[in-house]
Amino acid sequence: EDRIIVKEIQCLKQKLEPPPPGVTPPLQSKKKAKEFLVRLLYVEMLGHDASFGYIKAVEMAASASLYHKRTGYLVCSACLSPEHEFRFMLVNQMQRDMQSANVLEIAGGLQAATALITSDMVPAVSGEVTKLLAHDSETVRKKAIIALYRFYQLSPDVVTEEELFEKVRKVLCDRDPAVMGSCLNVIEGMAVQNPTQFKDL
């Protein structure tokens, strides 16, 4: 198995490295690029180092195609350690996605933020996520409250318990049952730590 994986790593390194001048890059096709990143993910899952391809995953997260953007975010969230510097490179992209007019891009940005944001990055995106609690789309509102709860877990100094409690009470009265349902998970997690504030519910 190791021999097969080492051979695959050598192949991926050749495909992912910059081509000589005048040569068409093998990753010119987005479909091919996605395939290589999925193969890279399998290499990591089998315990081998695939850090040589991380930058390509970051680049794909900035793709205009939602399909490829999600692949880039998936590989980044699965492979990048919490201390990895490439996570900081994704903050601007997540902010842009959350400010998009496309609901699917916003949802992708929120999902990526939940998986990729560390405590140092919470101040940069928490304001954007809070605004999305009032978005017209129920999918966005549902993901936003989950993301905000994750930020509270990571950095309670930035997203305080009082602030989250206030938002949770509002979301619990949302017109969409799915949004209300997602809020129950947050209430359960908070009630384990401090049940008294939820007695009146």
Disulfide bonds with the S-S distance in Angstrom:
none
